Amino acid sequence: MHVGKPLPVVDGLHAQLCMSVDPESGRQDGPVVLIGATELTLAAAAALGTALVKLTL
């Protein structure tokens, strides 16, 4: 599993980019964004970011 540097989000919660590769088959899973224990696709993470920005406008 390859995990990016943690990005602090709020109250000790971190977001990380993550990708895993099965060592036997070479099959790739991800990339995904982990926020706490929640796994989001890149599109879902982008949509969440956009929605949060809209809340501030």
ChimeraX commands (.cxc) that place a marker at each C-alpha (Angstrom):
marker #1 position 0.00,0.00,0.00 radius 0.5
marker #1 position 1.27,3.45,-0.89 radius 0.5
marker #1 position -0.03,6.28,1.27 radius 0.5
marker #1 position 0.58,9.98,0.78 radius 0.5
marker #1 position 1.50,12.51,3.44 radius 0.5
marker #1 position -1.41,13.13,5.85 radius 0.5
marker #1 position -3.25,16.40,5.32 radius 0.5
marker #1 position -4.82,17.73,8.52 radius 0.5
marker #1 position -8.52,18.40,7.95 radius 0.5
marker #1 position -10.18,19.13,11.31 radius 0.5
marker #1 position -9.96,18.04,14.98 radius 0.5
marker #1 position -7.22,15.46,14.44 radius 0.5
marker #1 position -8.86,14.08,11.29 radius 0.5
marker #1 position -6.52,13.61,8.33 radius 0.5
marker #1 position -6.96,13.01,4.61 radius 0.5
marker #1 position -4.50,10.88,2.65 radius 0.5
marker #1 position -4.14,9.76,-0.94 radius 0.5
marker #1 position -3.80,5.98,-1.02 radius 0.5
marker #1 position -3.22,3.24,-3.59 radius 0.5
marker #1 position -2.64,-0.46,-3.07 radius 0.5
marker #1 position -1.13,-3.03,-5.39 radius 0.5
marker #1 position -1.65,-6.77,-4.95 radius 0.5
marker #1 position 1.89,-8.23,-4.91 radius 0.5
marker #1 position 0.82,-11.48,-6.58 radius 0.5
marker #1 position -1.44,-10.24,-9.37 radius 0.5
marker #1 position -0.12,-6.69,-9.69 radius 0.5
marker #1 position -3.74,-5.51,-9.62 radius 0.5
marker #1 position -4.04,-1.87,-8.60 radius 0.5
marker #1 position -6.73,-0.53,-6.26 radius 0.5
marker #1 position -7.10,3.22,-6.22 radius 0.5
marker #1 position -6.07,5.86,-6.03 radius 0.5
marker #1 position -8.56,6.76,-3.33 radius 0.5
marker #1 position -8.69,9.46,-0.68 radius 0.5
marker #1 position -8.91,8.27,2.91 radius 0.5
marker #1 position -10.55,10.71,5.32 radius 0.5
marker #1 position -10.43,9.10,8.72 radius 0.5
marker #1 position -11.86,5.63,8.09 radius 0.5
marker #1 position -13.87,6.73,5.04 radius 0.5
marker #1 position -12.60,5.81,1.57 radius 0.5
marker #1 position -13.60,8.16,-1.27 radius 0.5
marker #1 position -12.98,7.98,-5.00 radius 0.5
marker #1 position -11.10,10.95,-6.41 radius 0.5
marker #1 position -14.35,12.24,-7.94 radius 0.5
marker #1 position -16.20,11.94,-4.62 radius 0.5
marker #1 position -13.39,13.73,-2.76 radius 0.5
marker #1 position -13.41,16.53,-5.36 radius 0.5
marker #1 position -17.20,16.85,-5.05 radius 0.5
marker #1 position -16.90,17.02,-1.25 radius 0.5
marker #1 position -14.28,19.77,-1.56 radius 0.5
marker #1 position -16.46,21.73,-3.98 radius 0.5
marker #1 position -19.49,21.40,-1.69 radius 0.5
marker #1 position -17.47,22.63,1.31 radius 0.5
marker #1 position -16.24,25.66,-0.62 radius 0.5
marker #1 position -19.83,26.46,-1.68 radius 0.5
marker #1 position -20.84,26.47,1.99 radius 0.5
marker #1 position -18.44,29.34,2.61 radius 0.5
marker #1 position -19.77,31.59,-0.15 radius 0.5
marker link #1:1,2 radius 0.2
marker link #1:2,3 radius 0.2
marker link #1:3,4 radius 0.2
marker link #1:4,5 radius 0.2
marker link #1:5,6 radius 0.2
marker link #1:6,7 radius 0.2
marker link #1:7,8 radius 0.2
marker link #1:8,9 radius 0.2
marker link #1:9,10 radius 0.2
marker link #1:10,11 radius 0.2
marker link #1:11,12 radius 0.2
marker link #1:12,13 radius 0.2
marker link #1:13,14 radius 0.2
marker link #1:14,15 radius 0.2
marker link #1:15,16 radius 0.2
marker link #1:16,17 radius 0.2
marker link #1:17,18 radius 0.2
marker link #1:18,19 radius 0.2
marker link #1:19,20 radius 0.2
marker link #1:20,21 radius 0.2
marker link #1:21,22 radius 0.2
marker link #1:22,23 radius 0.2
marker link #1:23,24 radius 0.2
marker link #1:24,25 radius 0.2
marker link #1:25,26 radius 0.2
marker link #1:26,27 radius 0.2
marker link #1:27,28 radius 0.2
marker link #1:28,29 radius 0.2
marker link #1:29,30 radius 0.2
marker link #1:30,31 radius 0.2
marker link #1:31,32 radius 0.2
marker link #1:32,33 radius 0.2
marker link #1:33,34 radius 0.2
marker link #1:34,35 radius 0.2
marker link #1:35,36 radius 0.2
marker link #1:36,37 radius 0.2
marker link #1:37,38 radius 0.2
marker link #1:38,39 radius 0.2
marker link #1:39,40 radius 0.2
marker link #1:40,41 radius 0.2
marker link #1:41,42 radius 0.2
marker link #1:42,43 radius 0.2
marker link #1:43,44 radius 0.2
marker link #1:44,45 radius 0.2
marker link #1:45,46 radius 0.2
marker link #1:46,47 radius 0.2
marker link #1:47,48 radius 0.2
marker link #1:48,49 radius 0.2
marker link #1:49,50 radius 0.2
marker link #1:50,51 radius 0.2
marker link #1:51,52 radius 0.2
marker link #1:52,53 radius 0.2
marker link #1:53,54 radius 0.2
marker link #1:54,55 radius 0.2
marker link #1:55,56 radius 0.2
marker link #1:56,57 radius 0.2
view
